[in-house]
Amino acid sequence: MLVRPHTLESHHHPILTTVAHILPGLALTGGIAAAALAFRAWTGIQTLSPLILSIVIGMVIGNIRRPHGVLHPGLSFSLKRLLRIGIILLGLQITLPQLLSLGLPGVAVVTLTLAATFVSTMFVGRLLGVDRRLTGLIAAGTSVCGASAVIAANAAIRGRQEDVAYAVACVTIFGSISMLLFPLLMVPLHLSAVAYGVWSGATIHEVAQVVAATFQSGEVAGQFGTIAKLARVVLLAPLVMTLALTLFRAPSANKADRAPFPWFVIGFLALVVLNSLIHIPASLTQDLNLVGTFLLSCGLAAMGLQTHVKQLAVEGLRPLALGAFGWVFISVFGFMMVKLAGF
């Protein structure tokens, strides 16, 4: 009796096959993210963002040698899945009572500064002739929360990898300048600890940069700076949804090209609400924040691996000038709002 031999593939479970396909690329992005986190821990420099380190390491590796085809499924998984899970976990960084502790004037300062910066940056980007998608990414990163906002907004904007890398570079450069400059301006600008904290939180790009710039001026400045900054992070969700439904919504004739609705921002908001309604142990929150940072770093590592420096150079200096404009605008407008609000 002849028995038909079964091929090896027939025994493979679809899930196992998928895991096998994504594992090589996932191992590479995970290794880069782990190295970035380890480097920050080794140096002890908390303002050294693993997200930025990951995209830089990825770009160095990817430009020395293009990623092999076997890595592509894992890189795509890191970009499309891990990034979104990481953004959802950002919701554990803030509660609604923290947001409300700013008071109506503080919330108004944060909201109006964010909106004015985004709109102004989009307008000036058009005047400078910067690509519309790159302009949108720079505007989101400058007005909301740096690299995290760039990669979240890209779900709606759908820019090239090079656009994302350029926008991340812009917000990193100018956010770092603010981090170093702002503490020197507190006394000359006659700002109280509360006013300085709200101003810094409403205008400096990255969360870690805000923490570094405010806590050196005292506990009160640090607390108000962190809360104001996290209020901007919460506004990331409505901004991304607005972009998906309005500015970057494809015409109805091009449904195939339309960006999918960014459902992950609903998950982000759900975690904000959950974190507000129930007590989550600080140790668990800290661990989940670390997981979120790791997942975001994996996504940025994948982005860096597929970003080519030559194509970045093609963009020229106009996007950098746009990033500089956004930085000056948010700093000055935010200061004016803090004064008008009576802080």
N, C-alpha and C positions, 0 to 999 in steps of 0.2 A: 504494500500500500504506500503510495507516494504521498508525502506530506508537503504541501506548498510552504516553502520557507518564508517566514515573515521578515520583511525588511526591518532594519533597526529603527527607521523613521516611524513605522507604524506603532511602535511602543511608546513613542515620545508624547508626553502630555503637552498640550498647547502652552500651558503656563511655563513648564520647564524649558520648552523651546524658546519662549520669549525671554526668560531669564538668561539663558545661554547667549542669546544675541546681544543683550544689553550689558552683560557682565564686564566685558573687556573695557568698554568706554566708561562704564560706571566706576570701575576700579581706578581708572586714571583720574577722573574728576574727583573722586573721593580721596585719592592719595594727595592730590594738589591741595584740596580743601583742608585735609588733616595737617599737611605741612604748613599751611598758612596759619592755622590755629596754634600749632606747636611753636611757630616762630614768634607769634605775639606773646604766648605764655613764657617763652624763653627770655625774650627781651624785657618783659614786664611793662611794655608800652601799650596801655589799654586803648589809646587813640589810633593805634596801628590796625586799621580795619582788615580783617581776614578776607572780606569781599574784594577789596582793592588788591590785596596781595595775590589772591587767587586768579584774578583776571590778568594781572601782570605776569605771573608765572606761566599761565596758560598761553599768553601771547608769545613769551620767549620760546617755549617749547614748540608751539605751532608754527612759528616763523623760522625756526631752525629746521624743522621737518614737518611737513604737512601730515595731519592725522591719517592713518591707514583706514581704508574702507571698513574694516572689521570693527573699528571704534565708533563709527557714526551712529548706530542705533543707541548706544549708551550715552553718547553726547546729546543726542536729540531727547532722550528720556530725562537727562539732567536739566536741559533747558525748558522742556514743556511741563514736566511733572514735579521735579524736586523744587524748582524755583517757586511754583505756585504754592506748594505745601509750606515752604519757608515763609512766604508772604502771609499765608493764613496764620501761622504761628506768631507773627508780629502782633496779632491781636491780644496776646497775653501780656503785652508790655504796659497796658494802660487799663484803667477802669473809668466808668462814667463819673463816679464821685470825684476822682482826681481831676477830670476835665472840668467839672463844675466848680471845683475849688479855685479855679482861675477867676471866677466871677464873670459877669456879662462883659465888662470892659476888656478883660483879658482874652476871652473867646473872640470878641469883635476884632481886637488887634491881630490875633493869629489868622482869623478867617479872611479879613479884608486884605491883609498883607499878602497872603497866599494868592488870593484871586487877582489882585492888582499886578503882582509879579508875573503870574502865568500869562495874563492877557497882554501885558506890556512886552514880555519877551517874545511872544508869538508875533506881535505887530512889528517889532524891531527886526526879528529874524526875516520877516518878509521884505522889509526895506533893504536889508543887507544882502538879500538873495541867497540866504542859506536854505538848503533843502527843507521842505515843510516837515518831514518826519523827524529829521535831526533837530529842527527847531522845537518840535513838540517834546522830544526827549530832554533837551536842555532845559526847557521851561518847566517840565515836571520835576526834574532833579533839583533845580534851583529853588522852586517855590515850595516843595514839600519836604522830602527827606533824603536827598542825595541819591546814592547808587540804588537803594531799595526802590525808590520812586521811579527811577529810570527803567529798571527791569519790570516793574509792575505796569507802568504806563505802556511799555512796549507790547503788552498783550493786546492793547487796543490800537496802538499806532503802527505796529509791525514794521519797524525800521530794520535796516540791515545790521548784521553783527558789528560792522565797522561804525555805524551810527551810534549804537549802544556804547561801544568802547570809547568813542570820542566824547559822548555826553558824560559818561562816568569819569573820564579824565578831567573834564571841565569842572564838574561839581567837586571833585576831590581837590583840585588845585585851589579853587577860590574858597572852598570851605576851610581848607587848612590855613589860608591867609587870615580868614576871619578868626579862627581859633587862636592864632598868635597875636592878632592886632587888637581884638575887642577888649581884652583885659587891660590894655594900656589906655583905653579910651574912657573907662568908667569914671575916673576922677575928672579929667578935662571936660567931659560932657555933663558933669554934675548929676549923675544918675544914682539913685538909691539902690540898695541891694535888690529890692523887688523889681524896680524899673529895669535894671541891668539884666536881671534874670529873664524877664519877659521879652525884652528886646533881643537878647541872644537866642532864646528858644524859638522866637518867631522868625529869625533871619538866618542863623548859621545852618549849613547844609546837613551834616550828619549828626546823629544822636551822640556818638562818642565825642565829636568835636564840641558839641554844646556842653556836655558834661565837663570836658577838660577846660573850657573857657569860663565856666561859671563857678564851679566848686572852689577854684583857687581864690575866688572873691568872697568866699564864705558860704555857710550852710544854707542860708536863706536864698541867696542868689542861685545856688546850685539847685535847690528844690523847685523854685519857680521856673528856672531855665529848663529843667528836665520836663516838668509838666506842660509848659508851653510847647516844647518840642514834640512831646507825645500827642498833644492835641493836633498838631500838624499831621502826624502819622495817621491819626484817625481819619482826617480829611482826604487821605490818599484814596480811600474807597469811593466816595462820591465823585472825585476827580476822574478816576479811571472809568467809572461807569458813564460819566458825562462824555468823555472822549469817545468811548465806544459807540454811544448813541447819537452823537452830534458831529463834532469836528472831523472825526476819522471814520465816519460811517460811509461805507461804499454805496454808490447809487444802486437803486433796486435792480437795475439791469445787470449788475455785476454781483449777484448773490454769492457766487462761488468764490469771489475775491474778498468778501466781507469778513472782517475779523469776528470770531465767535464772541458771544457775550462773556465778559470776564467773571464767571461764576465764583472764582476763588475769592473775590472781594466780599461776597456774601459770607463765606466761611470766616474771613477776617473779622467782619462785623459781628458775627455770631460768637466768636471767641471773646471779643470785647465785652459783649453783653453777659456771656457766661462768667467771665472773670469779675464782672461787676455784681452778679447775683449770688455767687457762691464763693466760699473761701478756698482758694487753692494754696496749699502750703508753699512757702517761699522757696524751699529747696526744689520742689517739683517745677515751679515756674522757672527757676534758674536753669534747671536741666533742660526744659523744653525750649527756652530761649537759646541755649547752646546748640540744641538740635536744629533749631530754625536757622541760626547763623551758619551752621555746617551745610545745610541744604542750599541756602542762598549762595554760599561759597562754591558749592559743586556746580551750580548753574552758571556762575560767572567764570569758573574755570573752563567749562565747556565753551562758553562764549569766547574767551580768550584764545582757546585752541583753534577756533575757526575764524579769528580776526587777523587780517593781513595788514601789516604796517604800511606797505606801499599804497594800499587803498585808503588808509587813514590819511596819508600825506596828500592824497588827491583833493581832499576837502579844503586844504589850505588853512589860512588863519581867520577867516571870517566867522566860523563857528566859535573859535576861541574868543574873538571880540564880542560875540553874542553872549557867551558865558560871563565875560567881564561886565558887560552891561547889566545882565541879570543880577550879578553879585552886588554891584553898586546900587542898583535900583532897590533891591530888597532890603539892603542895609539902611539906606536913607529913608525909604518909605516906612519901614518898620520903626525907625527911630521917631519919625514924625507922628506915627500912630500912637506910640507909647506916650509921647508928650500930650497929645490931644486927649488921650484916655485918662490923663491925670495921675499916672503912676509916678 
